[in-house]
Amino acid sequence: MENLILKKLGVEPANSEAFQILISALNNILPYAKSLKSLETWNAPILPNIKLLTTEELEFIESKLSKKSIIPVSECQTMVQRLVPQRKKSAAYYTINAGVNFMAAMVSNYLAEYGKKKLVVADPFFGSGRTLTAALNKIDVKKIKKVWGIEQWPLPALVGYAAILQILNGERDLIEIVVGDTFKTFEKFALPKADIILTNPPFTRWKYLKKNYRDNLLNFMERLGYGQYITRKEVSLQMVSMFLSDYMLKKGGLLISVLPISTFYTIYGKGYKSFIKNNYKVLAMLESKSRSSFSHDSGFKEIILVAIKEKPEKGLLTVFAEVDDDFKKIADRIMGKNKVFVDLFNIRRLPRFLDINWLSLFGKKDLRDFLVELFNQGLEEGTLEYWDKALGDRSIVRGVEMYGPEFFFIPNKYWKISNQNGAYVKIKNIKDKTNLNLDKKFLVKTLRKPSLYDRVIELDVESYMVSIPPRDMEDLPTDWQKYIQWGADSDTAAPAIKSYGKLWYSHVHEQMRTKEPFGHIFIPDKVDLGFKRRGVFANYSNRKLAASKNFYIIKNKDEKIIKLLLGWFNSTIFISSLMLLGRRISNNWTRLLKNDYMELPVINVDNIEDIEHINESVDNILAKALPPFWEQINRDYRYNLDLSIVKSLKIENPEKKVKKMYKILNNYLNK
Ligand SMILES: C[S@@+](CC[C@H](N)C(=O)[O-])C[C@H]1O[C@@H](n2cnc3c(N)ncnc32)[C@H](O)[C@@H]1O
């Protein structure tokens, strides 16, 4: 009977846990109603469907409304997210206590300072109403004009409704919780614009949304007047959600939202970032002290954004801080009695190298201050220049992407190189001992993966990439034909065959032709900042080589520039900027993408006077087997390299600067 009732009411999934939650929500609502049956006339999630139930089914529900099986509604609010069908796709990861408590404390301070009369409080991605209930507990019911929310799943929506009804002492005319897709339904209901929006929008990946749905979202944004901030290529669902929230927020209104930090360092957030910089007083950005996210069961690195929809005054400073159980103290710091701040930034005046990644504004104050001063001095002297201006945006390229490394790299798991001369590479199959004589015309020396070259800067590359021009099999040398046939038969080439069809063996050649991924300097796409093994950041080869997509290749040909850049990338200054400005992938792993490099200062060859000095210190370590990076600090060869660079940048007190940098880094290592 339980499942049948749930189905009739439109609740998915129909199971006993869902039924228990339903009963608990109804139990919270009934004190404010005449009878169970009377709820069918209410404007609330699920309740109108009560008219579909038989007398027997109604009696069954009533029999369950005994106190024993009732779960407190606040517990239901957390429990229900685990029952949501397609939880990941829905992004049903509700805000944790630290987040909702902070929101509530912030709302109190906002009301104290802005003293609004009657309030509309809303969450366009309502879930079970956790963001709203925490805050509503702090607001006098008499001050509420309306509370509204939109949620696509009925059961959490009902639970949230029940919780709010109780907080508002049964004043149901003040509540409107709509069940449906926010983007499709919000215009249909005459929802009033809000004074306060507290939310945690879905971060579902754009590519997982259906094309049709995506197109509708883009048209919708255009219609609401946000088209100029969104281009088809640079969009994310959370950004669309935030523009919708902006549309629904009154002038002077308060917005507090959980957002993935990637909104503030990827190209997908660029439009929104510039939008809030110019149209909001961004009061604070908070990260969580004890965990990476502010949502239950979520692995994303998230922040909480606090902003008021008002043109920011010129010198407005934004608080960047950590929050946890000290939410009240932090809320007071942001607005209220205790305005003492730790890290404050004018986000409209950030230097380019900080603006690319707002994650760099949290913590690490001494390292950031050090680098900002050094970069600013270098940029003023002209010894540093932004990459795009100094080297151009074609100077760096990602390596070759290939489908099926055990075919496209030689040697590989199945074939070793047994001999080679100027024109041929002889390979031997490890299992059946077959020999093939491969014409070198179709082989390109290529770096395979960064861990192979992490000890010595100068490269000794033994691997080749298979790069066959788009010709029919019959037109290729016989041994190449045999190798290709082996690739197809052994399944090592299966990914390429699946993606490229008949001329699958040529997809690498096409990239070699169009990208020209050749150069003398190679930098890894991502690194583990723990540097447990790695002693080198950038590798060097005096012969031009190619690289796989695990590397970026610096394409410059000028010998003078090459050595200088090699020194720069292996210097402690660069490693420090990677620590500060890299896009964190996990606790330790970090990366910079091409777009980031463009926004970073780089040593400016045109204005460096003592190039010889740097060359000398680079030559000193070129062929050396280097210990893990952190063990090199304070060794002569590293000090000489760093000092020669800092001197050439015309930084004041170079010796002192280098020592200070080591001290800062040592502090991090010892933490
Ligand atoms: C991250 S949860 C946040 C829930 C709640 N605001 C909180 O903070 O606890 C996002 C919520 O949005 C809902 N949601 C996602 N996409 C939606 C859409 N297009 N329309 C309506 N709700 C949606 C999900 O079901 C989920 O409950």
The ligand as an SDF file (V2000), in Angstrom:
LIG
                    3D

 27 29  0  0  0  0  0  0  0  0999 V2000
   22.9300   21.7080   -4.6960 C   0  0  0  0  0  0  0  0  0  0  0  0
   21.2310   21.3760   -4.4160 S   0  0  0  0  0  0  0  0  0  0  0  0
   20.8090   22.6670   -3.3090 C   0  0  0  0  0  0  0  0  0  0  0  0
   19.5460   22.4850   -2.5710 C   0  0  0  0  0  0  0  0  0  0  0  0
   19.2890   23.5350   -1.4880 C   0  0  0  0  0  0  0  0  0  0  0  0
   19.2400   24.8580   -2.0520 N   0  0  0  0  0  0  0  0  0  0  0  0
   20.3960   23.4840   -0.4450 C   0  0  0  0  0  0  0  0  0  0  0  0
   21.2870   24.3300   -0.5000 O   0  0  0  0  0  0  0  0  0  0  0  0
   20.3830   22.5830    0.3870 O   0  0  0  0  0  0  0  0  0  0  0  0
   20.5410   21.8440   -5.9480 C   0  0  0  0  0  0  0  0  0  0  0  0
   19.0780   21.5930   -6.0470 C   0  0  0  0  0  0  0  0  0  0  0  0
   18.5800   22.0790   -7.2790 O   0  0  0  0  0  0  0  0  0  0  0  0
   17.6710   21.1520   -7.8250 C   0  0  0  0  0  0  0  0  0  0  0  0
   17.7030   21.3730   -9.2840 N   0  0  0  0  0  0  0  0  0  0  0  0
   18.7120   21.1070  -10.1350 C   0  0  0  0  0  0  0  0  0  0  0  0
   18.3820   21.5060  -11.3800 N   0  0  0  0  0  0  0  0  0  0  0  0
   17.1450   22.0340  -11.2900 C   0  0  0  0  0  0  0  0  0  0  0  0
   16.2710   22.6140  -12.2360 C   0  0  0  0  0  0  0  0  0  0  0  0
   16.6210   22.7360  -13.5140 N   0  0  0  0  0  0  0  0  0  0  0  0
   15.0840   23.0340  -11.8080 N   0  0  0  0  0  0  0  0  0  0  0  0
   14.7170   22.9130  -10.5100 C   0  0  0  0  0  0  0  0  0  0  0  0
   15.5110   22.3700   -9.5660 N   0  0  0  0  0  0  0  0  0  0  0  0
   16.6980   21.9440   -9.9590 C   0  0  0  0  0  0  0  0  0  0  0  0
   18.1850   19.8010   -7.4000 C   0  0  0  0  0  0  0  0  0  0  0  0
   17.1660   18.8240   -7.4140 O   0  0  0  0  0  0  0  0  0  0  0  0
   18.6980   20.1290   -6.0030 C   0  0  0  0  0  0  0  0  0  0  0  0
   17.7060   19.9690   -5.0530 O   0  0  0  0  0  0  0  0  0  0  0  0
  1  2  1  0
  2  3  1  0
  2 10  1  0
  3  4  1  0
  4  5  1  0
  5  6  1  0
  5  7  1  0
  7  8  2  0
  7  9  1  0
 10 11  1  0
 11 12  1  0
 11 26  1  0
 12 13  1  0
 13 14  1  0
 13 24  1  0
 14 15  1  0
 14 23  1  0
 15 16  2  0
 16 17  1  0
 17 18  1  0
 17 23  2  0
 18 19  1  0
 18 20  2  0
 20 21  1  0
 21 22  2  0
 22 23  1  0
 24 25  1  0
 24 26  1  0
 26 27  1  0
M  CHG  2   2   1   9  -1
M  END
$$$$
